[in-house]
């Protein structure tokens, strides 16, 4: 490791470098100008293990130099020793507040210099080893989490592939809804991790349709009242399928499954929740789900245009939908139209 020595007097630098020479694995480098020493710190902060700086210098005193050095990224924990002939308590206090680690009095004793610098270099090495260990642990944890998340996504994909066999459009529908939910979450200011979680969880919003008979699920025309009641059971059935999981994603999916057909005015199903009593993820999926249903062709209807579907969402704000969620969705309109893809082409 390097020891950086700063003193405007060349002779003092020579004495200090000579005193440091016997220290194993320590290469001392001397500077007479604070600006040059700071430039070296900026360029090679990770190679410097200790700094020894004089207090009295014409361009910048030792305290100002310490403050400047501490401001360099990655240099906050490198030991800095102030070398001074002054023994004033106020000066030492100011130096400590600026970031000094230790002090040496002039004239310096070479034995004391070596002892203190050896100890400080050991401290510096220990800190860097700790940082490297922490970084290694962080990478290991990230890898383990990524593996768990990958397996979770795989299980969810397999589950939704089973649902896709029941309805030929399900795969495309859930992909678009997930993308729309991600946009809404971003527009609402949610952190990226939360956006990804809700986007993935939303893919399971209709998993309860696995339990709906084909005669109802694939009926080419409108459902009669009894068929509608059977279809509406998919919300609670989806929640029951998902609710016992310990996975955060699947628990969010259970919440979405049971709440995405609730309406802001309380006339939705299955529980008749209203306003903010409806979980926010359910309100988000409600907007995404209805928009995609409107803009894609189904056995019983033609696709709406994107603009007509947008107007419907705005018109139903505060009755069917949470107005804040609709505003978030519309605020990402360019991305929405891009994601609509083939649905937009068919509606044109």
Residue pairs with C-beta under 8 A, 6 or more apart in sequence:
1 25
1 26
1 27
1 47
1 48
1 49
1 50
1 121
1 124
1 125
2 26
2 27
2 28
2 29
2 44
2 47
2 48
2 49
3 20
3 23
3 26
3 27
3 28
3 29
3 48
3 49
3 50
3 51
3 52
3 117
3 121
4 28
4 29
4 31
4 37
4 40
4 41
4 48
4 50
4 51
4 52
5 13
5 16
5 17
5 20
5 28
5 29
5 30
5 31
5 51
5 52
6 30
6 31
6 32
6 34
6 37
6 51
6 52
6 53
6 54
6 57
6 62
6 65
7 13
7 16
7 30
7 32
7 53
7 54
7 57
7 83
8 32
8 33
8 54
8 56
8 57
8 58
8 59
9 32
9 54
10 30
10 32
12 54
12 106
13 30
13 31
13 32
14 30
15 108
15 110
16 28
16 30
16 52
16 83
16 108
16 113
17 28
17 30
18 110
19 108
19 110
19 113
19 114
20 26
20 28
20 113
20 114
20 117
21 28
22 114
23 114
23 117
23 118
23 121
26 49
26 117
26 121
29 40
31 37
31 40
33 59
34 53
34 57
34 59
34 60
34 64
34 65
34 68
35 59
35 60
37 51
37 53
37 65
38 65
38 68
38 69
38 72
40 48
41 48
41 51
41 69
41 72
41 75
42 72
45 72
45 73
45 74
45 75
45 78
46 74
48 75
48 78
49 78
49 79
49 120
49 121
49 124
49 125
50 78
50 79
50 80
50 81
50 117
50 120
50 121
50 124
51 69
51 78
51 79
51 80
51 81
52 80
52 81
52 83
52 104
52 117
53 62
53 65
53 66
53 80
53 81
53 82
53 83
54 62
54 82
54 83
54 84
55 61
55 62
55 63
55 82
55 83
55 84
55 86
55 91
55 95
56 62
56 84
57 65
60 68
62 82
62 83
62 84
62 95
63 82
63 94
63 95
63 98
64 98
66 80
66 82
66 95
66 98
66 99
66 100
67 98
67 99
69 75
69 78
69 80
69 99
70 76
70 80
70 98
70 99
76 99
77 124
77 127
78 124
79 101
79 102
79 120
79 121
79 123
79 124
80 99
80 100
80 101
80 102
81 100
81 101
81 102
81 103
81 104
81 116
81 117
81 120
82 95
82 100
82 102
82 103
82 104
83 103
83 104
83 105
83 106
83 108
84 91
84 103
84 104
84 105
84 106
85 105
85 106
85 107
87 105
92 100
92 103
95 103
101 120
102 116
102 120
104 112
104 113
104 116
152 247
152 249
152 250
153 200
156 200
156 203
156 204
156 249
156 250
156 253
159 204
159 207
160 170
160 171
160 174
160 203
160 204
160 207
161 171
162 210
163 170
163 174
163 206
163 207
163 209
163 210
164 170
164 171
166 209
166 210
166 212
166 214
166 217
166 218
167 209
167 217
167 218
169 296
169 298
170 206
170 209
172 296
173 206
173 292
173 293
173 296
174 202
174 203
174 204
174 205
174 206
175 203
176 288
176 292
176 296
176 339
176 340
176 341
176 343
177 202
177 203
177 205
177 285
177 288
177 289
177 292
178 199
178 200
178 202
178 203
179 199
179 339
180 287
180 288
180 291
180 292
180 329
180 336
180 339
181 198
181 199
181 202
181 281
181 284
181 285
181 288
182 195
182 196
182 198
182 199
183 328
183 329
183 332
183 335
183 336
183 339
184 284
184 287
184 288
184 325
184 328
184 329
184 332
185 194
185 195
185 198
185 199
185 284
186 195
186 332
187 328
187 329
187 331
187 332
188 284
188 324
188 325
188 328
190 198
197 248
197 249
197 252
198 252
198 256
198 281
198 284
200 249
201 249
201 250
201 252
201 253
201 256
201 281
202 253
202 256
202 281
202 284
202 285
202 288
203 253
204 238
204 242
204 250
204 253
204 256
204 257
205 238
205 253
205 256
205 257
205 260
205 285
205 289
206 234
206 238
206 257
207 238
207 241
207 242
207 253
207 257
208 233
208 234
208 235
208 236
208 237
208 238
208 239
208 240
208 241
208 257
209 217
209 234
209 238
210 237
210 241
211 233
211 234
211 237
212 230
212 231
212 233
212 234
213 230
216 223
216 227
216 230
216 231
217 231
218 299
219 227
219 299
219 300
220 299
220 300
221 299
221 300
222 300
223 231
232 261
232 269
232 270
233 270
235 257
235 258
235 259
235 260
235 261
235 269
235 270
236 258
236 270
238 254
238 257
238 258
239 254
239 255
239 257
239 258
241 254
241 257
242 250
242 251
242 253
242 254
242 257
243 251
243 254
245 251
245 254
252 281
255 279
255 281
255 282
256 279
256 281
256 282
256 285
258 270
258 271
258 282
259 271
259 273
259 278
259 279
259 281
259 282
259 283
260 282
260 285
260 286
260 289
261 268
261 269
261 270
261 286
262 268
262 269
262 271
262 272
262 273
262 274
262 278
262 282
262 283
262 286
263 274
263 286
263 319
263 320
263 321
264 274
264 275
264 278
264 283
264 318
264 319
264 320
264 321
264 322
264 323
265 274
265 318
265 319
265 320
266 272
266 273
266 274
266 275
268 278
268 320
278 322
280 322
280 325
283 321
283 322
283 325
284 325
286 320
286 321
286 322
286 325
287 313
287 321
287 322
287 325
287 326
287 329
288 329
290 312
290 313
290 320
290 321
291 309
291 310
291 313
291 329
291 336
292 343
294 303
294 304
294 308
294 309
294 312
295 303
295 304
295 305
295 306
295 309
295 340
295 343
295 344
295 347
296 303
296 343
296 346
297 303
297 346
303 343
303 346
303 347
304 312
304 347
305 347
305 348
306 336
306 337
306 340
306 343
306 344
306 347
310 330
310 333
313 321
313 326
313 329
313 330
314 326
314 330
316 326
317 323
317 326
317 327
329 336
330 336
337 344
